[in-house]
Amino acid sequence: MTARSGTRRSTSAPTERSTGGPASRPSSSRIAFRKSPFNSPRAAGPQSGGFRVSVPCLSAKITIEEPEMYRFPLTLVLTGCLAAAEVSDATRVIEAGGEGLTKAEFEELVRSRPVFEGQVQNPAQKRSLGLHFARAFALEGEARRRNIDQNPRVKLQIRSVVQQILAAELLAQLRADYRKDEQALRKRYDASRDMYSEPKVRHILIRTKGSAAAARPGVRELSDDEARQKAAQLLSQLKAGADFARLAHDHSDDIATRQNGGQIGIIHRGSMDARFENAAYTIAVGQVSEPVRTQFGYHLIRVDSREAQPFESVRDVVANDLAHQEIDRILAGGFKMNEEYFGKQ
């Protein structure tokens, strides 16, 4: 049972990481325990009636669903785009309530948000994106005219969002700085080579009732408690010296891997369920994990070996790890909490 998505650890957000390096992958006949689509951000769908407005600089995704009344003949759209190409960077291309965006600001905002970038390649979508921002400015202006931005509750919400943006930008800046620091990157890589290798693993899956994995014919479905207890019993046998491959063959509910002793093969960062992956990358060679819960049930994971990755293939991962290490240092002494209110840890 593998959790492959063909991606690597992302370095685009504070909690995500990526890696590189080629490795063999299991055959497509195996049951894929891939990341659940329900864990992925959903792109908003078309809205019925009216239009949808979201704050452009904060939206993770943007849906441009242009109502009929705003659609223009292609000749008019192209004419408008040709004229826009002659506008200077300092010219305001969007205005509302005395506020707006210059051409340079609009294009910088698009560059800073990859989700927007594809929208400006098509002339009609470019206009739609501009219309989206224009509406947002118009509503912001009216809200400020009514002093809604001075409401204490709204101020707190704005501050919370600004904090998230600044934290993300701080991480991005630290990451960019470390990418340029060859000495720091090499030092980290040389001192932690095991961290930048990819594990070759096998596992035993104990399926739970309602699991995303197909049930084995003739095998009674187990409740969560029953599956956890069975996994714990098998772990006790392994600690007592039982053969992992034999137990996988006899007890694993992963139909695709049980016949070969639970062998999955080399796994890449970002290709597995995060909990499964974290265990595989954390335990030492020859060791077996504690039961790991995923949407498929409980897994016992054994690392058979690790394959070292070349420095250049994990360079960005190392920079990302150093950036997160710096964030941890900042947080270590960067705040205080009232223990009378929050309680003690």
Secondary structure as GFF3:
##gff-version 3
##sequence-region A 1 345
A	DSSP	three_ten_helix	37	39	.	.	.	ID=ss1
A	DSSP	three_ten_helix	68	70	.	.	.	ID=ss2
A	DSSP	alpha_helix	74	84	.	.	.	ID=ss3
A	DSSP	beta_strand	92	96	.	.	.	ID=ss4
A	DSSP	beta_strand	99	102	.	.	.	ID=ss5
A	DSSP	alpha_helix	103	112	.	.	.	ID=ss6
A	DSSP	alpha_helix	114	117	.	.	.	ID=ss7
A	DSSP	three_ten_helix	118	120	.	.	.	ID=ss8
A	DSSP	alpha_helix	123	145	.	.	.	ID=ss9
A	DSSP	three_ten_helix	148	150	.	.	.	ID=ss10
A	DSSP	alpha_helix	152	179	.	.	.	ID=ss11
A	DSSP	alpha_helix	182	191	.	.	.	ID=ss12
A	DSSP	three_ten_helix	193	196	.	.	.	ID=ss13
A	DSSP	beta_strand	197	207	.	.	.	ID=ss14
A	DSSP	alpha_helix	224	239	.	.	.	ID=ss15
A	DSSP	alpha_helix	244	251	.	.	.	ID=ss16
A	DSSP	three_ten_helix	258	260	.	.	.	ID=ss17
A	DSSP	beta_strand	263	266	.	.	.	ID=ss18
A	DSSP	alpha_helix	274	282	.	.	.	ID=ss19
A	DSSP	beta_strand	292	294	.	.	.	ID=ss20
A	DSSP	beta_strand	297	308	.	.	.	ID=ss21
A	DSSP	three_ten_helix	311	314	.	.	.	ID=ss22
A	DSSP	alpha_helix	315	332	.	.	.	ID=ss23
A	DSSP	alpha_helix	339	342	.	.	.	ID=ss24
###
